[in-house]
Amino acid sequence: MNKKDNKSYTPIVNSIIWDKDISLSAKGMYSMICSTPPGWKSSIKGFASVLKEGVAAVSRAVSELEKAGYIHRCYVRDKNGKYSHTEYRPTLLPFSETPVTENSLSDSTVTENEVGKYICKETNLKETNNKRSDTKENTVCLTGDIKIMEKYLRRPLSPSEYSIWDNWKKDGVRSDIIKRAVEDNEYRKEKMTLHHVDETIRFWDKQGLQTLKDIENYILDAKDINTGRFIRNKFGDDDERVEAEYIGSHVNDLKSWRDALLSGYKYDRDQFRSDIILCPTEVFKYLPNEVLIEAIELSEKDGNTTRKEAAEKAMDKEDMR
């Protein structure tokens, strides 16, 4: 690009620019990663080939950004579902920036049950509808759900927990989100209360997660970051072992399929039609309705009843109202 050309630019999130724990070289590396066009193979060797610094310097900067949570590795698959190459992608986008707080991604002691503390990129093809439905089906049924909850907890709810149920009803909290928040706190076992569930729901709401698919994608991205950190902490600088272990993880497999399907749906429909037939049906719950509709249509043409039913089950029924 001509140095005098000022028509092109790369937007960068402010949080990394003012993060004093990130080196200047890592910030420069982050700007390079953000500037790569779609389809560019953003590997360490690829960046080193267009920079003054060598592979070692690029690797250090990339590792620093990955540990701090500003980027994540994505192992791209070819049309046959096999590993093709590694790409590095930013976890925060300039149009949906979430500031880094005391719950920063630099904390490496994360567990799966603390995923709500971590900042992750939300992957959606359309804008989230911020207006909550006030329909009867979309709110908490105090005569039915409370009895189910008491049976699940094996105890009657306390007065303060009844108050929480009442507040959920007034706020129009979706019942499927309540159920997911309960599942997210199951690790507490008999110590779990509705106060824990309410904290989870409030946190999701604060992050702007309004639908179950928003939440599922948020959790998947968080688990992917946690998995990468765990493997990196376990195998240190053994990049080949880290890459092999990460590629083999179930979380990365789901995330890679999801990202490939979303990318193919937007930019390469032929690739999408190929991937949607090969992908595990478990990935359907992370896809928006418009993608699932096409998956259903393709399954009908192929006569694949199982995949069609799986896609129909993954549809967000509330989003269709």
C-alpha positions, 0 to 999 in steps of 0.5 A: 500500500502506498504510504500516502494512501490514507483511505485504508485503516485498521480499528484497534480496541482501546483496552490493549492500547492502554494496557500497561502490562502489554509490551509495545512490540506485542501491541504492534503485533496485535495491530498486524493481526487485526489488519490481516484481510479475510483468508490471509494465513496469519501464522507466525512464519507468515507474519515474520515474512513481512516484518523486520523482526524474525520468527522468535520475536514474532513468536514472543509477541504472539505468545504474550497476546495469547496469554493475556487473552487478546488473541486466540489460536484457530486451527483452520480445516480444509474442505475435508475437515482436516487440519490445514493451518493455524490462524491468530484472531483477536478476541475483542472487536472494536465495534463490541469492545468489553473493557478489561477489568480486575477479572482480566484474562491475564489470570492463568488460574482459570477453571471451567466453572469460572468462565463467566469472569472472562472476556470473549469474542461473541460470534453472531451473524446478526445484531442481538435483539435487546428487547426482551419478550414479555410473553407468558411463555417467555417468563418464569412460571411460579406455580410450575418452575418453582416446584421443579426447582425445589425438587431439583434442590431437594429443599424448599426455597428460602424467602429471599429465593422466592423474591429472586423468582419474583424479580425474574418474572418482573424482568421477563427473564427467559426460562431457557436462560434460567435453566442454563444458569442453573446448569452453569452452577451445578458444580456447587452441588448441594451448596447452590442457591438461587443467589448464585444463579441470579449472579450468573444471569446478571453477569450475562445480562451485563455482558449484553448476552440476551439469548441462549445462543449468545450465552452458549457461544460466550461459554464456548469461547471462554472454554477455548481460551481456558483450554489453550492456557491449560495446555500452554501452562502444562507443556510450556514452550513445546509449541509442537506439543501444545499445538497437537494437544490443542487441535485434539481438544473437543472444545477446539473441534467445536469452535473450529467447526463453528467458525468455519461454518459462520465464515463459509455462510458469509463468504463461501456458500460452496464451502459452507454446504460442504462443511454443514454436511460433515460437521458434528451436529453438536455444533448446531446449538452455536449457530444462529437461526438463519444458518440452521434454516439453510442446514435444514434445507440441505438436509432435506435435499440429502434425505438426512433426517437425523441432521435435519432433526438436530438442526430443528432442535437447535433453532432458537424458538424464542427468536422466531416470535 
